[in-house]
Amino acid sequence: MTQSLILPLRPIIGLLGAMHLAGFIGLQWGWLRPLFEQLIAFNLIGTALLLLFFHSDWNRAFVGFGGLAFLIGFWIEWLGVHTGLIFGRYAYGPSLGYAWDGIPVLIGLNWFLLTYVSGVVVYLRLGPSWASIGLGALLMVGLDYLIEPVAIRHHMWHWFGEAVPLQNYLAWLVVALVLMYLFIKLPFRKENPLAPWILLFQALFFVAHNISYFF
């Protein structure tokens, strides 16, 4: 089953850019911050929906990948929170929306989204290679490194310690390698003109927040 593009690309890129810019401004201004923290979950859902509108190969392999990425991401976080043995000792806050047994349901969607956009970008350059899998996983870990300070400040999650443990990034790398392997090797088209833009906007969004914390 395939899906043709039903939305014009340029206006959607502009919309995504505006969403990320508005989110940055809203989270920076004290009186707007509580409102925009409540909108984080909606931003994640909206970004994922727009991304999927531009995915053109809805075959069984892709649907299976999406389901696996969501479930692996959710359950690894459940194990991580309830054992403290995978990423370190941490807990989720309210900013990611509805949670089941302490785990936001949308965290599975976040793992899918990060795998997808990173995978599309590396696949465009390196094709179905082990280099794509390794570089894609490293891209995901790099994004997590940028996300951590922002997530902590805006009540997405918090760590029971003074700093994010190295264990977190090592575990992220292992999980990212598994998900990236599935993305690269399963037989569906890795083409989506919106994916590189989402990756760029996400990186700029979190880099800008991290820079702002020095001032």
Helices and strands as residue ranges (DSSP letters): H 9-28, H 33-38, H 40-53, H 60-83, E 90-92, E 99-100, E 103-104, H 106-126, H 130-153, E 157-159, H 166-185, H 195-212
